[in-house]
Amino acid sequence: MRNRFPPGWSAERVRRVLEHYERQTEEEAVAEDEAAFEEGSETVFEVPTDLVPAVRELIARHRTRMATR
């Protein structure tokens, strides 16, 4: 069986990403997570599981509209 990667990804890129996270200390991982939340361009919240497909569709439509601006 052959591995398939998304466009722009390769086995080498996957290896580098894994290596990055495997070498991170717990403190570095926490700092990275906190920095992501401080960016302010996105929000994290809980959604009932049965609504996830509808939310994904809304996000996809929003991204499409933003890309055509």
N, C-alpha and C positions, 0 to 999 in steps of 0.2 A: 504494500500500500504506500502510495506517495503522499507526503505532506503537502498541503496547499496553504498558502498564506494570503492574507488580504493584499490588495495592490499596495506597493511600496514597502512591503515587509519581506524578509528573507530569513532563512535559518540563522544567518549571522546576526541580523538585527535582534531576533528573539534571544539569541545567546547573550548579546550585550545588555539587553534589558534585564534578563534574569540575573546576570552577573552583578549589575548595579544594585538590585534589590537584595540579593543574597549577601552582599558585602556591607549593606547599610546597618548601622547600629540602631537600636530601638529609639534612641534620642534623635538620630537623623531622620528616621521614618516619621516620628511624631512631628518634628519641625516641618518636614515636607507636607504632611497632611494639614497642619495648621496654616501654612503659607497658602495652600490652595483655597482654604476657606476665607482667607483674608482678602483675596483678589476682589471679591464683590460683584463679579459679573454673572454669577450663577448662585442658585439657592438649592439647598438639599432639604427635602421633606418627605414624609411618609405618605404613600398613596395606597388605598386598598388594592389588593392584587387584581381584582376583577376590572379595575379601571386603568391598569397599566397599558393595555393596548391603545385605548383612546388617548391617553396622555402622550404616548410615543407618536401617534399620528398627528396630534396637535404640534408637537415639537418639530416633526418633519416638515409640516406645512409652514411653520414659522421660519425655519431655516431656508426653505425654498424661497419664500417671499423676501427674506433679507438678502439672499444671494442675487436676486434679480433687481435689486435697487441700484 
